[in-house]
Amino acid sequence: MLDIYLKGFIVTISLIVAIGAQNAYVLKLGLLRQYVWVAVLICVISDVLLISAGVLGLGFFIKGNQLLINSIAIIGIVFLSVYALLSFKSAFKNESMKIDDEIKTNPLKKVITMLLVFTFLNPHTYLDTVLLIGGIGANVEDSMKVYFLLGAVSASAFWFTLLGFGARALIPLFKKPITWKILDILIGILMLVIAYSLIDLITF
């Protein structure tokens, strides 16, 4: 049981720590100290649903449906490109966000929407959770799959809690406007790189 649990934990943590749109947004919320628990819960619950779906065999359906993959990739490219432009606009127009417990720059509804979009409109999410993690879990003996899922969920909860709340250690640095500018520019570049990488998924 322990070896299966550790397998689920190690496989999951090795994939979700890669810098991506979802991680970048959670980091930003952590720096602003806004709705961090909400962000962590949404990310972890999403991982539970997607990994479970993969373990139960949904990954094979998505992998064989090129039309679905094309649609998800195109939507992802458009969204990430728009978000990149907004990040560049924020950086060059001096629209830096303040770090203050009393200031809620982002409405809760917007935060939830952004997290769901970054999660479910990002093809890399399905590749990592449904196809890769879920595919590995699908090959585990049926009676042991629950332990694999527990390991995967533990990894997800550990990472997003660390990312969201660990960001507070960087707050002194991010009280400087120039740091926000650099972060916005880096996030914008990252979004464009991810969007470009999605082109390889499209096949006609």
N, C-alpha and C positions, 0 to 999 in steps of 0.2 A: 504493500500500500504506500509506504513512504517513498519508494523509488518512483512510483507512478505520479505521486503528488509533486515530487521534486522535478520530474520530467515536465509536467504541466507548467510549473513555476518558471523553470529555466528557459523553456521554449518561448513562453509568453514574454518574459522580461527582456529577452534578447531582441525581440521584434518591436515592442512598443516603445522602447527608449529612443528609437531613431527620431531625430528632429522632424516634425511634420506640422501641418496646419493646426491640428487639434492640440498638440503639445505646446505650440507657440502661443495659442490663445489661452490655455490654462495657465501658462507662465505669466502672461500679461495680467490675468485676473488675480493671480497670486501677488504680483507686485503692487497692484492697486488695492489689495485686500477686499475684493468685492465678490460676494457670492461664491467663495472658494468651495465650501461644502457642497453647494449645488452642482458646481462644475465637476467635482470629484465623483459625486453620486451618478451624474448623468453619464460620465465616461465609463465608470465601472459597470453600471447596469447595461450600457450599450455593448461593452465587451462580453458580458455574460450572455446576452441574447445572441450576438453574432458568433461567438465561439461555440455555444451550444448548438446553434443551427449547423455550423460546420461539422461538428462531431456527429450530428444526426444525419448528415449526408447532403445538406443543401449546397455545399461546395462543389459537388460534382455537377449539379444542375447549372449553377452560375458559370462554371468553367466551360460547359458545353454550349452556352447560349451567347454567341458572339454579338447578336443584336442588343442584348441587355448590357453587355460589357461596353459596347460602342456608345450606347445612350448615357450610361453612367460616366464614362470618360469625357464625353463632350460637355455634359453639364458641369463636371468637375473643372474642366479647363476654363470654361466661361467664368464660373464663380471665383476660382483662384486668381484669375487675371484681374477681375474687377476688384477683389480684395487687395491685390498687390498695388493697384493704382491708388486706392484709398489710403494705403499705408504710406506711399510716396507723397501723396498730397498732405497727409498729416505731418510728415517729417519736414517738408519744405515750406509749409505755411505756418510753422511754429504752433501746431495744434497739439502740443504735448499734454498728457494727462497728469493731474496732480495726485500725489499720494496723500490721502487724508481720510481718516475713518468716517468723517461726516459728509464726504463728497461721494455720491454714487453717480459717476459719469455715465454708466451704462444701465439702462432699465433692466430689471430682471427678465422681462419678456424677450428683450433683445439678446441677452446673454444666453438664455435657453435656446433660442432660435439659432444663434450662431454655432453653439456647441452641436446641435442636432445636424446642422448643415455640414459642418466640418467633419462630422462622424459618418453620416449616411450618404453624403454626396461625394465622398472621397473614395475613389476606386481602390486606393492603397489600403484603406481600412478593410475592405472585403478580401483583398489579396492576403493580408496579414492574419486577420482573425478567422475568416470563414475557410479560405483555401489552405493556408499554411498551418496555423495552429489547429484549426478544426480538422484538417486532413490528417494530421499526426494523431490527434485524439481519436479519430474515427477508427484507427487501426489498433487501438487499445482494446483489450478484452472487455466485453460488455459490463461485466460485474465490477470492473476497475475504472470505468469511464468517469464515474462520479468523483473519484480521487484526482483524476487528471483535471477535471473542471475546477475542483477546489484549488488546485495548485495554480491554474491559470487565473482564477478570480483573485487569489491572494496576491499574485504578481501585479495584476492591474490595480488593485486597491493600494498596494504599497507604492507603486510608481506615481500614480496621480496624486496621492496624499503628499508624497515627498516633493513632487513638482509644484503643487499648489501652495503648500504651506512653507516649503523650504525656500521659496522665492523671497520670503520676508527677510532673509539674511542679506539680500541684495538691495533692500530698500534705501539705505544711505547713499548708495551709488546712483540709484535711479531718482533721487531728489534733484539731480542736476538735469536741466532741460536737454543738454547735448546728448546725454545717455539715451533719453527717449528717442531722439532723432536717429541715433545710430541703430537702436532696436527696431524702429519702424522701417528704416531702410533695409536692414538685414531680413526682416520678415517679408518685406515686399519682394526682395530678390529670391528668398526661399520659395515664396508662393509661385513665382514665375518659373523657377527650376522644376518644381513639382508639376506644374501645369504642362511644361514642355515634355516631361517624362511620360505623361499620360498619353501623348500622341502615339507612342509605340503600342499602346493597347488597342488602338483602333484599326480594324481590318474590314475591308469591304469586298 
